[in-house]
């Protein structure tokens, strides 16, 4: 577990991004992650499924952040699952 990475557990659906968003702190830097909504799933169902699997998504985010994959705005995207 990365002690410098803190997840805020603030999963919300962003209609603008058509994705679930969440924030985390990496050594004091606030980053925002996005997980795209699968086409066949409603926003409410997708949000509840992401929340239910929060630990797995946080693990995926930790791996992505280890590769420093965020943009200048502090945003990064996690790949949507092939089938959920």
C-alpha positions in Angstrom: 0.0 0.0 0.0 1.3 3.4 -1.0 1.3 5.6 2.1 1.6 8.8 0.0 -1.6 8.0 -2.0 -4.9 8.7 -0.3 -8.3 8.1 -1.8 -11.2 10.4 -0.8 -14.0 7.8 -1.5 -16.0 10.5 -3.3 -17.2 8.6 -6.3 -19.8 10.6 -8.3 -21.1 10.4 -11.8 -20.0 13.2 -14.1 -22.5 13.8 -17.0 -20.0 16.1 -18.6 -17.4 13.4 -18.8 -20.0 10.5 -19.1 -17.9 8.7 -16.4 -17.6 8.1 -12.7 -15.1 10.5 -11.2 -13.2 10.3 -7.9 -10.3 12.2 -6.3 -7.2 11.2 -4.6 -4.1 12.9 -3.1 -0.7 11.8 -4.2 2.0 13.3 -2.0 -0.2 16.4 -1.6 -1.2 16.7 -5.3 -4.9 16.4 -5.8 -5.7 14.3 -8.8 -9.1 13.3 -10.4 -9.7 9.9 -11.9 -12.4 9.0 -14.4 -13.9 5.6 -15.3 -15.9 5.8 -18.5 -19.5 4.5 -18.4 -20.1 1.4 -20.6 -22.6 2.1 -23.3 -25.0 -0.5 -22.2 -25.2 0.7 -18.6 -27.2 3.5 -17.0 -25.3 6.2 -15.1 -26.9 5.2 -11.7 -26.1 1.5 -12.2 -22.5 2.3 -13.3 -22.0 4.5 -10.2 -23.2 1.8 -7.9 -21.1 -0.9 -9.5 -18.0 1.3 -9.3 -18.7 2.1 -5.6 -19.2 -1.6 -4.9 -15.8 -2.4 -6.5 -14.1 0.7 -5.0 -11.1 -1.3 -3.8 -10.4 -2.8 -7.2 -10.7 0.6 -8.9 -8.4 2.2 -6.3 -5.9 -0.6 -7.0 -6.1 0.2 -10.7 -5.6 3.9 -10.0 -2.6 3.2 -7.9 -1.0 1.3 -10.7 -1.8 4.0 -13.2 -0.5 6.7 -11.0 2.8 4.8 -10.5 3.3 5.5 -14.2 2.5 9.2 -13.8 -0.3 9.1 -16.4 -2.2 12.3 -15.4 -2.5 15.4 -17.6 -1.6 19.0 -16.7 -5.0 19.4 -15.1 -4.3 16.5 -12.7 -6.8 14.2 -14.5 -6.4 10.6 -15.5 -8.6 7.9 -17.0 -8.8 4.3 -16.1 -9.7 1.9 -18.9 -13.4 0.8 -18.8 -13.9 -2.9 -18.3 -14.4 -4.9 -21.4 -17.4 -6.5 -19.9 -18.9 -5.6 -16.5 
